[in-house]
Structure formats: C-alpha cells, structure tokens
Amino acid sequence: MRSKRDRSQSSDAGLKVKIWGIHAVDAALRNPNRPVHRLRLTDNARNRMKDAIDARKLTVEQANPKDLDIELGRDTVHQGALLETSALPDVNIEDLAPEPGQIPFVVVLDQVTDPHNVGAILRSAAAFGARAVVMTARNSPPLDGSLAKAASGGLELVPVAIVTNLARAMEQLAELGYFRIGLASDCENALEKQRITTPVALMLGAEDTGLRRLTRENCDIVCKITTSSALASLNVSNAAAVAMHALVGQRPHSF
C-alpha cells in the first residue's frame, strides 16, 4: 500500500481545508503532499510537534486558545493546533488494482455520514493496512476538521476514492478481482467463518439504515459479525474495525 496519497489524481487538491488536533495536524505536517498555508499553534502544541515543524522549516503563528475557540467553536477540541491547508486528492477505482503477489482489501462506505465514524474507520483502515477507502460524493462528510481529528493521522496514510455512482464503482472493483462482502446484522452468514483468498471490498452501510438495497444486491455475499444476542449490532466504525481484523487475521501475510 502506498504510504502517502498521490497528489496527481484529483482536481480537489486545491480545495482549502482546516485540520485541527495534535495528532491530525502533526500527521499532516509529516506528509510532504500537504501544503501548509497557515499554521497556528499554542506553545504546548508547538513543542509536541517540534520535529515535524523543524523538518519542513515551517513558520508558526503563535495561537491563543481562546481565539481558536472563537474561530472553530467552543465545543471543538482543537488542542491548540490549527492547520490551514489544501485537500489531498482522491484516487480512481482503477488505481486500486491489486499489485502482483498482493491480496489487498478496500473499505467501501455506502453513505456513512458521521465524520467521527468515518474518521475512526480511516484510523482502523490505516492500522490494518487497507489499500483504500471508497466513499460516495454525496452523503459523505468532508475530509477535514472533525473527521481528520478522529482519524488521528489515518487520513494522511489511506488513499480515498470519491465516487459518484457506487453501483458502478462496485462493478469496477469486481472487474479488478475484488470479492464484495457486505456487512449486515440480519443475515445468516458469519464473517469470521468465511475463508476468502481473493482481494476483498468490505461494504459498510449508513449508521441508521445500513446498506442500501442496490448496494446489498451487488455484493457477492452479505455477512454478519457474530455478537451476543444481548446486543445484536455494532456501531459502524466498531463493526469496520472488527471486520478488518477478521480479514487480516485470516491471511496475516497476504495484505
């Protein structure tokens, strides 16, 4: 998997965005593909990311926590760090073709709208070595702010493919050799009992409604994560982490 996202693939690269939080900003500064338009830090935040700042010889503006509260909202946990930058480009589905000798997996989000959930999924995707995360252009959160903070650096490491037609993207993934597994709690197939030796596209649905009908119909199989009957379903970000662990656990040397 590529460790940094390729800036050559998207027209969104010039879109201005804000990223806040110690881990998110530090990870962005360590990504040479992230331009730094303006970096505002408190003394504590500056000390915590000194290495990244020095490596790029960046100019830092002294920040007052109260000023950041006013700009971002008092409920925003900015930790004294705010970066004004440009959006990283998304990638194309064609870029996700398996490389020789590799059996990758990608995570596909079917209108998952909560930025904290998507951020947590990106964090898990980075931890478990996902090739990419695929998201819909509509009904998905912007790749900045709260999402970046929840991703805790994962946004800088995992390529994101933004698609306008999810059904077509699923067809393309199938053409590339991906086996499409949908997650749902109302089915009989247990994910942990599957033995899959091909690339996998893991399909996750919206927080409240799950996979849409057409998305579900386009899956090769729909599976559930076995849980106690006391709590039959998991939050989408938790389900994603458990499912990714199950996939990697089956083939620890294949991804």
Buried (B, 14 or more C-beta within 10 A) or exposed (E): BEEBBBBEBBEBBEBEBBBBBBBBBBBBBBBEBBBBEEBBBBEEBBEBBEEBBEEEEBEBEEBEEEEBEEBBEEEBEBBBBBBBBBBBBBBBBEBBBBEEEEBBBBBBBBBBBBBBBBBBBBBBBBBBBBBBBBBBEEEBBEBBBBBBBBBBBBBBBBBBBBBEEBEEBBBBBBEBEBBBBBBBEEBEEEBBEBEBEEBBBBBBBBBEEBBBEEBBEBBBEBBBBEEEEEEEBBEBBBBBBBBBBBBBEBBEEBB
